[in-house]
Each structure stands twice: as structure tokens, then as C-alpha cells.
Amino acid sequence: MTDQHDRSTRVGVDIGGTFTDVVAVRDGEITVTKTPSTPDEPERGVLDGLDESETAADYTPQDVDFFSHGTTVATNAVLEGTWADTALVTTEGFRDALEIGRQDRPDIYDFDAEKAEPVVPRDHRFTVPERLDERGNVIRDLDEDAVREVAAEIDETGVSAVAVCLLFAFENPAHERRVAEILREEMPDVSVSRSSSVLPEIREYERGVTTALNAALAPVMADYVGDLEREVRDRGVEATVKIMQSNGGLIDADAARERPVNTLLSGPAAGVQGATHVADRAGYSDLVTMDMGGTSCDVSLVQDGEPVVSTDVAVGDYTVGVPMIDVHTVGAGGGSVAWVDAGGALRVGPRSAGADPGPICYGRGGERPTTTDAHYLLGRIDPAGFLPGDRDVGADEVRAAFAELGDELGMDPEETAQGVLDVANANMARALRVVSVERGHDPREFALVAFGGAGPLHAPTLAAELDVPTVLVPRTAGALSALGLLISDVGYDYSQSMVRPWDAVDPETVATAFAELRAEGDDELAAEDVPRENREFERVADLRYAGQSFDVSVPLPAGEVDADAIAEIERRFHERHEARYGHSDPEEPVELVTLRLHARGVVDSPETATVGADGTVDDAVAERREVSFDGDAHDAPIYDRDVLPAGGEFDGPAVVEGPESTVVLRPGQSAVVDPDGTLVVDTGVDR
């Protein structure tokens, strides 16, 4: 270990379903370490990763001056239903709004489909007498005595969290604030979440679900973040712990405890941020990102260098209304298990072999064939290159597993392995089309950024199928989410629903609302010690045609909000509606729905060392191996990625093996190494 405590090390830690990744940047050098995740005690996996990272990158805890973390704690709690027991307090007469929901079916053609269980069961939902109108005017005063009676009833249930969601509280939060005050007076040990703080927007169901989830996750996140902070401090790290949000911005640990619902897509968001950063340095701003790990594949869209953010993203069975990077997930990962369904069709996933026992070729006792095993059988990966030296790679076991699966399909082992990859690719191709073609975007105009341990294995094939001309594979593809944590800005989102006919909107009212939101953002960024010159504020208005249910987000022009700005916002709305839905009508009346402000604290990205240009591509050939593509065997070079020089070019078929991921180029494709070490793959598609 070094004896120099120069506090010049930045550390990002991302917990995945299989591995916990730690990226350390010190003196421009990037060091990546991977340790098995520990789902029962996620903080233990973080500490194990830090132990290995400190040794590998030669730094001490005291050297760390920036520490950021992507967490799956809130996500797992929602997917597994392991949140805290929670109560809900709402307006009298609206007890069942959370259960009625939108009255839509999860699958309109599935007669056996069942709706998700409400976050808060009916016997834990309570109402209080009060009422506001749609402009926030008081129709019926809050009955504070009734609130105290409700508090006594809630106390008897033994819940550890309460959500408060009153009708039209987004227009006037006074009643909600008073209810929360009384609940805290009567039950000081119970956490309370208010909808006017969590999501001050229209749509009662979405606001209720989001607030209820925030309340239910608060005790879970408080325990985890508290344990993590304590353990990190005990080992000597003095840097503030930053947590990645779903919108791609970092917040401090206290904010994560208060608004855990904002961290539901923490890990995937970090990956998209990392992909955006790497692609920007390579000269690409319009991207489809693809993060394929051991259990799932997350895809997202980036336009003009900014990840697409949505307020209508489903996490598990619940649609959450807070701003999130728009990520679409399918159950296709390196550990996805292949099987034959009752109709005799080959299926892959969503069940995964996970980290333990993992794929058969990992030699940990896995018995069911996976996509990783298929790559191994076809010569595309060599587990001996990344597994511990004492681990036996189960070559015979892999072939036997595919022979058994092939018997059910009438195919030999190699044909079966190719079939497994074809099915997995079809699943991911559908996901890529969801975020591109189905939303009006031509994939031919985008580059595909592939990362995660398994993403680069599949991306060149998927890109060719979707007519995407270029694939980018970052140098740290296997741990890009952790790198994304080091280059992401601090970010907070604020909103205020104000449903008004657009022709009745007063510029001064809009300007005042944005000024109030900006003041909140300024306060939070100041609390995080963000210098004033590093604070940026982005204003957006959600508009819709009168009578529509859903709206379109429109960025505001720079400068003051005056009559000219109001006219420009309306013009942009019609333009964006045309682009999104294929039609617009400037003669139709327009409504304002919600004002939004994103407060950004710009973080200086760490400088990273570039790849040297010494040596030749031929020097990087570690071996040659028989690699199969669509039933044809090829004698392909196997390149050591760490030896490939900047500017080096080579053609497929080829395999590039790196420390955390493997890239497979098909026949007819080619690649060049850029100065950052990113592989830029030409997929052979005509532009």
C-alpha cells in the first residue's frame, strides 16, 4: 500500500444481480474489480469489493475524495415485496383509489391475468375529513381531532411507515403538512411520506402508488444506507456517500433515505450515464444502450447526448411517477436458463442461474444450460481466462447438457447452442425495438453501446439484425455502471402540477412557480456544497390537447417567461406532438399540466488515461480458436484487449477477450480501437 494520503482517488460501486463492481480512478488510471454480490447483506459485497479495489489500485480509504454508489436495495424490495408494513391516510371517500387504480388489465387478452396487490392493504388504509377543490381552495377544513383518532388506530397496527396522499394536495399542501405534523407528534418513531413532497402532480393513482412506495421503502433504505455509511466511515473513508437516482443524478445519503422511490432504477441509470459519457468522447450523441448482465438486459435511448427521461416507468408491477431514465428490461442475461416449454418450443429465461451456482462452464455446480454455456460450446468465450485457477471448467458437462436439451428438440448440441443464442437475441431485439422503432426512432440513425458482462457478446449480431451501423464497446464494458457513478452530476427534480387552459396561463404565474422550484433546487445544491457556478437549472412544461389523458414534455426557451416565451412553448408542443404521435393541430385548445425543473450540480469528470499506440494488432493475438456462427466453423483470432493499440483495426470473425467482458465480431464486420480504448465496430450495415 502507498503511504501517500493525497485524497486523489474516486470510487464508484455498483451492485448487480451477480457481481458487485468497483471502479477506482487514481492519477488517470482506471482499475476495475468484481466480487460476488451478497443479496442477503448487500453492504458486505460493497466492503468486499473495496478491499479488493484498494489492493488492486494501491490506495487507502483516506485517499478517497469521491464515493458514489448504485444500489438495487429499493428495486429488490419492490420486486420481492419485502418493503416495510405501511399505512395510508387519504381524503374521506377515497380509501380504495389505490386498489381501484386505472381499472385496466395487465394483459387485455389474458382472462387469468391478475392485478398487482396494492402496496398498502385495505385494513391499513385510513381516511380523514377534509376537501380541496381542483385549484387548492379549501371546501372543507381538516378535522384535526379525526386525524389524531386515525393516528391512534394506525399506532395499533404496528406499521413503521405512513403515506399521506390527500386530494389536490399538489395545488395546496397545507392539509397534508398538518396531517404529517400530527402523525409525527403521535407516532414519533414512524416515518411519514407526503405526496406533496414526493410527487406533487395530478393523477391520484400514480401519486398514491408512488407515495405509498416511498413510505414503504423508507425504513428499508434507512437501514441499508445507515449501515453502509457506518461501515464506510469505520474503514476510514471520509468522502460523502453519494447515491445514484433513477434520473441519472447523484444525491446524498440523507436525500436517499427521505426519497428512496427515486433510487428504483439506480444501477441501470448509472450504466446509461456511463454509456453516454463514453459515446460522447467517441463522437456519438444518439444512442441505444444495452446493459446485459447475468440475469437481465436493460435497454435505453439517448438523444442529443441526453438520456431519455420518463415519468411513466414500471418497476415490477407498479408504475412510478417520479422522473426516471426510460429503461426497458427483459429477462435475458448470461445466466438465463434454456428450457423447452409444454408446446415443444425452445425458451430462454427469465429464470437465471445467477451467481451461485452460475452457468455450467463456471464449474460451480450449475446443471442447466445457459446463454453463457452456449457461447462456450460455440468457442466464443473461454471461462479459464476469467475464473480462478483452481476452478475446473466443465467442458464435458456443458456438451452433455446441450445434448440432453437437444434430444427434446431433435438437434445436435451445437445446433441447440445456436438456437439458444437465437432465442435470447430475439428477446433482446424486441426490447431494442420498444425503445426505438415503437417510439418513432429509426435504429439506423443510432449507435448501439454494449456493456455489462454479456452485452458485447450479443451486440454485433443484434445491431446487424436491426440495421444499426455502429456498435461501441467501452474499455470498462463489464463495469460501466460503476464508471458512470464517477462522471454523473448531482441532480434533483422538482415539479408542480397546474392544470389550466393554455390561453388562461399567465406568464407571471409560471415565472413565479419556476422561481419557487429553483429556490428549492438552489438550497439542496448548496447543502451538497455545489459551487454556484456549477449549478444549472433546466425548465420543462408538460402540455396536452384539451381532452387528452397524457401529455408531452416541452423544454422552455432560455430567458424570462413572458408572452413571447409562452407562444414559443406552445409552438414547440405542436412540433413535439407531431414527432411523437405523427399528428398535431395548432387550432386545437391546449392545456398546461405540470411544470418541472431539474437542478443539476455539475461534477468535474475524472481524467482517464488513454490507450497507447505502441505495438500492432498482430501482437494482441493471444491464440486462434474454432468459433461457430450459424452452423459454420471459422478459424478465428482471439485478441487480448489490453494489448490492442489505439488506432488498431481488424476484421471479423474475431473474439476480443477483456478482463470483464468478451466481444464477438461476426464475419463481415470490422473494428477499430479509439484513443480511450473503446472498440468501434462497423456492423457491415449500409448507412
N, C-alpha and C positions, 0 to 999 in steps of 0.2 A: 504493500500500500504506500501511496505517496504521503509525505509529511507536510505537503503544502496545502493549507486550507484557504484556497483563493476564491471559494464560493463562485465557481465559474461553470458549474455543471447543471444542465437542465434535464429533468427526468419526467418521462411520461409513462404511465402504467395503464394498460387496458386489459380487462378481464374478459376472456372469451369462454365459450362453452367447453373448449378442450384445453386451451393453453392461456396462461397469463403472460402477456408480453410487456417487456420493459425496454424502452429506448432511452439511452443516455447520450446527450450531445456534450462533448467536452473538447475545447480547443478545435472545434470544427469537425471532429471525428464522431461518427455515429456508431454506437455499439448496441447491438440487439441481443437480448437474452429471452429465452422462453422457458417457462416452468409449468408443470401441470396445474390446472385450476383446481381449487378446493371448494366446490359448491356449498358444502356444509359450513365452512368458515372462510368466506372469500378473502378476508383480510390476511389470513395465513398465506394464501397464494401470493398476495402482494408482497408480503415480507420475505417470502422465499425468493421471489423474483429480484427484490432489492439486494438480497445477499449475493446472488449470482452476478447481478449487474455491477455492484461495487467492485467485485473481484475482477470481472472481465474488463471494465473500463478504467480501473485503477483510480477510484475516487473514494472519499469518505463521506459519511452523512453530512458533515459540516460544510462540505463543498457545494451542496445542493442549494441553489438560489431560486429555483423554479420547479414546482412539483405539481403535476396535473394528473387527473385520474378519470378514466372512463369506467363506469360501473354498470353492471347488469342486475344489481340488487332489486331496484324497483321493478324492472322488467320481469324478473323471475317471480317476484311476489304476485304480479298481476297474472302471469301465465299459469302459475300454480295455485292461485287463490290463497296464498299464505300471508295475506295482509292482516292488520290488527282489527279486532272487533270494533265496529264503528256504529255510531248513531247519526241520524239525520234530523235536523229541525227545519221545517219549511212552513210556508203560509197555510193557514187553515183552509182545507178543501183541496190541497194539492199533495196529500200524503202519498198517493200512488203514481205520481207523474214519473218517478224514477223507474217504476216497473212497467208502466204502460209504454213508455218510450215512444218510438215513431210508429208503432203498430205495423212495421214491415217484417217480412220473413227473411231469415238468413239466406235461404235459397227458395225462390218462389216455386220451383218445380219439385221440391223435396217435401213430401207430405209428412215425413217423420222429423223434419228439422225442428229444433228446439231453440228458443231464445236463451241468451245468457242469463244466468241468475243475477238479480240486481246486486250491486255492491253492498247495499245495506238491506237486510231482510225486513219484512213489513213490521215485525214486532219491535224493531229498533228505529222505526220512523215515527216522528212526533210532529205535531203542528201547533202553531201559536196564532192567536187572533191578531191580525194586522193586515193592512192593504194599501198599496200604492197604485196609482194609475200608470199608464204607459209612458208618461213624462216624469214620473217620480214624485208627483204630488200626493200628499197623504189623504187617503179616503177614510181610513180607519187607523186610529192611533194604536201603537204597540201596547198590548196588555202585559206590563212587566210582571205583575203578580202571576199571570199564567205562565210566563217564561220561567219563573222560579219553581213553579209546580212541576213543569216539564223537566227542569234540571234535577229535581229530586227523583223523578221517575227514571231518568237516564242514569243517575248515580246508582240506582238499584240494579241496573243491568250489568254493571261491571265493565263497560266498554272503556277503552283507553283513548278514543278519539271521537270527535263530533264534527260533522259538517253542517254548516248553516247556509241555506240557499233559499232566500225569500224572493217572492215575485217582484220583478222590476227593480231589484237591488242594484243593477248596473246603472240605472238612472239616478238613484238616490240611496247610498249605502247606510244612511243613518240608523235605520231599524236593525240591519244586520250587525252593525257595530255594537249597538246596545245589547242585542241578544248575546253576542260573543262576550261582552264585558260581564254580563250576569252569569253566564256559564262558567267563566273563569273564576268568578267570585265564589260560586257554589261548588265547583269541582276544580280546584287549583292544579291537580295532578293530571288532568285530561287535556290533550292538545285539541285546539279548535281551529278549523279552517273556514274562512268566509268566501263565498262565491264572488263578492265584490272585490276581493283581493286576488283570488286565484284566477278567475276568468270573468271579468265584468262585461259580459256580452249577452246578446239575445240568444234565444233557443233554450227553453227551460230544460229539456232533457240533457243536451250536451253540457250545459252549465252544471246541472245537478250531478251527472256522472263524473265530470272532471273534478268537481269539488269533493265529492264523496271519495274518489280515488286518492286525491291529495291527502284527505284526512286519514284514510286507511293506511296510506304508505308512510305518513309522518313518523309514527313510532318505529317502524322498521328501519327507515333511513337514519333516524336519530341514533339508534343503537349502532348501526354499521359505521356511520361517519364518526361517531364518537369514539368507537373502538379503533378505527383506522387512525384518526388524529392522535390518539393517545399512544398507539404503538409506534407511529412515525416519529412523534416527539421523543419517545423514550430511546429510540435508536440514535437520536442526535440531529434529525432533520429539522431545521428551524424555518424553512420556507413555508409560506401559507399553502394549505392544501386547496387546490382548485378542482372543481368537479365539472365535467363536460355535460352540457344540457342537450336536449333533443334538437334545439335550433342551431347547434353548431357553435355556441358561445360558452365561455367558461364563467362559472360563478364560484363564490367562496363557499366554504363548508356550511356556514350558518344559513345562507340562502338555500342551499340544497336541502337542509333539514326543514326549512319552512315551506319550500315548494318542491317536494320530491316528484310530483307529477311531471315537472319539467325535465326530468332525467330519464324518462322511459325509453328513449332511443339514444342514450348516452354513447354507447360503443359504436353503433353504426354511424352516428353523426360525426364522430371523430374520424372515422375512416373516410367519409366523404370530404371532410375538410383536408385531410392529408392528400387525397387524390387530386383535389382542386389545386392545392399548392404545387404538387409535383408537375401536374399537367401545365400549369401556368409557366413554370420555369422552362418547360419544353416547348412552349409557344402554342398551347391549345387552351381554348376557353369554353368550348361547347363539348360536353362530355356525357357519356353514360358510365356510371361507376358500377363495379361488380366486385363485391366482397364475399368470397366463398371460403368458409372455414370448414370445421369438422362436422357441423350439424346443419347449417343453413346457408343460404345465399341471399345477400341483401343487394338490391339494385336501386339506383337513384339517378336523377338527372341534374346536370349543372348547365346553366345558360349564362353566357357572357361573364364567366368566371364566378358566378354566384350559385350555390346550391338552391334548388327549388324548395321553398318552404310552404307547407300546407297547414291548415288548422282543421283538417278533416282526415286524420290518420288513425287507423285502427290498430290498437295494441291488444293482441289476443281477441277477446270477444267485445271489446269496448272501444268506441270512437271517442278520442280525446281531443278537446277543442283548443289546447294550447299550441302555439307555433312549433312545428317540428319539421326537420328536413324530411322531405317526402320520400320515404324508404318503403320499397315493396319487398317482402320476404317470402321465399319458398323453402320448403324443407328439402334442400338438395345440398349436401356437403360431402366432404371427403369420406366421412364415416357413414354416409347414408347406405342402409342395408338393401340389397336386392332381393326380391321375392316374387313369387308367382301367385296372382290372385285367383279367386274361385272360377273366373272365366278363362283361365289359362294364359292371361296376359302378363308380360314382364313388367314389374313395378320397381321403382327405386325410391326409398324414403317413404314417409317422413321419419320413420324410426332410424336412429343413428347408433352406431357402435360407440360413439363418444370417445372420451379419453381413456376409459377403463371398461372393457379390455381393449377397445380400439379395433382397427382393421386387422385381419388375419396376419398380413405381412409385417405387422409391428411386433409380432412374437410375444404378445401379452396374453394370449389365451383366447383371442377372438375366433369365432367359429362360423359366422355368417359373412358371405362375400359382400364387399362394399365397393364404391366407386374407386377408392384408392387401390384396392386389390386388383380391380380391372386394369388400372393404369400399370400396375406392377406386372401383371401377366402379359401385357402387350409391350413391355420393355420401356415404358415411358418414365418410370421412376426406379430408383434404387434405394430402398429403405436403409441399406447398410451405410449409406452416406450420411444419414442424419440420426440414426439410432445409436444408443450406447454400444460400445464394443462388445459387451457381454450378452447382447440381445441376439437371439437366433431368428433370422428372417425365415418365415415359414413358406418356402417356395412350394414344397410338395403339398402342404395343407391348402395353399391358395388354389393350385390346379385342381385338387380333389373337390374343393368347394364349388368351383365353377363347373366341374364335370357333373356333380350332383344336380346343380341348378339347371345345367344344360339338358340333362336327361328329361326334365319336366317340359322342356321347350323343343326338344328334338334338334339340339345344336351342339357342336363341339365346344370345348372350353373357351377357345379364342373367339369364336363367333358369339358366345354368350357374353364374354367380357366386352366385346364391341357393342353388343346390344345394350348392356348396362350403361355404357357411356352415352349411347344414342338417346336412351330414355332420359337420363339425367340432363343431357343437353337440351332435350325438348322441353323439360320442365323449366329450365333457366331461360330458354328462348322466349317462352310465354311471358315470364316475368319482365324480360327486357322490352318486350313489345308493350306491356302495360304502361311503362313509364315513358315510352317514346311514341310508337305508332298510334296507340289508343288515345294519346293526348295531343295528337296533331303534329308530331315531330317526325321528320324524316331521318332515320338512323344513318343514312349516307352522309349527313351533314355533321355527324358527331364522331368523336374518338371514343373508344372503349378503354377505360382504365381498369386493369385487372389486378386485384390484390387479395390478401388472405392466403393461407397456405395452399389452397387448391385452385384459386381463381385463375392463375396463369396457365394451369394445365388445360383448362377448357376454353379460355377466352379466344384464342386464334380461330378455333373451329366455330364458335358461336358467332364471331364477327363475320366470318365468311358466309355463314348462313343468313345473316341479317343485312348483308351488303355494307357493313361498316368497314371503311377503308384502312383504319389505323387502330392498332392496339398499343397501349402504353403499359409497360410493366415496371413499376418503380424498383429501385435498388433494394428498398426495405419492404418489398411487397408483402412478406409474411407477417409484418408487424406495422403496417401503415397506419392503423388506428392509433397506436401508441405514438407514432411520429406526429400524427395530426393533432394530438393533445399539446404538442410543443409549439405549434405555429398558429393555434386558434386564438382569436381575440376574446376578451371579456365581453359578455353580451347579456342584455336584459331586454325583455319585451313587455310593452305596456299597451293596453287597449281600452277603448271606451265606446260602447255601442250608443248610437244616437240615431235612431230610425226616424228619418224626416224626408219629405218630398224634396228633391234636389233644388227645385225652384224656390223653396222656402228656406234654404240654408243661408244663414248669414255668415259672411266671411269672418267677421269678428268673433262669432261663437266658435267657429272651427279653429281660428288662431289661438283663442283663449284655451280651448281644450288641449291643443298641442303644447302650449306653453306649460300647462299643468303637468302633462305627461313628461315633458322634458325636464321639469324641475325634479320629478321623482327619479328620472334616469341620472341626472347630474348628482343627486345625493348618493345614489348607490355606487356610481363610479368613483365618486370622491371617497366613499367609505372603503373602496378597494385600492386607494392610493393611485388611481389613474390620473396622470397629469392632465390639466385642462386641454393642452394642445393635442393630446391623444384621444380626445373624446369626439365621437362622431354620432350624429343622430339622423335616422332615416324615417321619413314620414310616408305613410300609406293610408289611403282611404278605400274601404270596401263599398262598392256600389252595386246596384242591381236595377233592372227594369221593374217598374211597379207591377206587383202581382207575382214576381218570381220568388222562389224559395231560397235560391243560392246566389252568391254574389261574386264579383270579380275584384281582385285587389289592384289598385292603381297607385303608382308612386306619385307623390306630389312634386310639382316643379320647385326648383330652388327659389329662395327668397320669401317675401312676405305672402301671407294668404290674403289676397284681395280679390276683387271681382274678376280680374284677368286670370288669376290662378284658378278660380272656381270654374271658369269657362274652359280652361286648358285641361282640368281634371275630367270634366265631362267628355271632352273630345277624346282623351286617352281611354276613357272607359269604353266608348263605342268601338274604338280601334282594337282594344284588347278583347272585347266580346266577340268581334269578328274573327280574330285569330284563334280564340279558344273554341268557339262553337260554330264557326262558319257563317254567321249572320249577325247583323246589327240593324238597328232602326233609330237614327237620330231624332225621329219625330216622336218616339215613344217617351212617356214621362219616366224619369229616373229617380231612384231613392238613394239617400245616404244610409248606410247600415252601421258601419263601425270605423272608427279612427284608430290607427295603430302607429306605434313609434318603437323603433329598435334603437337602443342605446348601446353603442359599441366603444369599448376601450381598447384601442389598437395596441397589440403586443408586438414588440420587435422580434421577428423570426430569427432563430439562431442561424449563423452562417455555418454551412456544412462544406466539408472538403469535397473537391471534385475528383473524378476518376482520372488516373494518369493515362497518358497516351503511349507509354512505353510498351514494347513488345508487339506481337502480332496476334491475329485471330488464331492462327495455327498453334501458337504457344498455349492457347487456352483449351485445346482439345485434350481432355483427360483420358478418353477411350473411345472406342466405337462399339455400337451395340445394335442388335437387330430390334427395330421398332416397327410395330404394325399400325397401319392406317387403313380402315375399311377393308380388312382382309388381305391386304398386300404388305409383305415384309420388306423393310428397307434397311440397308446398312447405313446407320446414321451416326454422325459425330456427336459426342457428349461433351459439351463445353463446361468448364469451370467458370462460373460467373465472376468470381473475384479476380480472375486473371484476364478477362476480356478488356481490351484497352478502349479508351474513349475514341470514337470515330471508327471502331471496328465494324465491319459489315460481313454478313454471312447469309447463306440461303438454307431453306428447309429442304428435306426433312432434317430436323435437328432438335436436340434437347439441351437446355441450358439449366444446369443444376446450381442453385444458390444455397446459402445457409438455411433459409426458412421457406423457400418455395422453388418450384421447378416450372420452367416454361417449355411448352411443346410447340414447335413450328411444323406445320403441315408441308407436304410437297407443294412447291409453287409459291411459298411465302418467303419473305426475307426480313432481316432485322439489322438495325444499326444501333450502336451504343452511343448515347448522348453524353455530354460532359458530366452530368450528375450521376451517370451510371444507369439511367433509365433505358430500358430496351424499347425502341420504337419499331414496331412490327408492321410491315406492309403486308396486308392480308391477301393481296392479289386481286382485290375487287376493283373494277373500273370505277373511277370517280366521275 
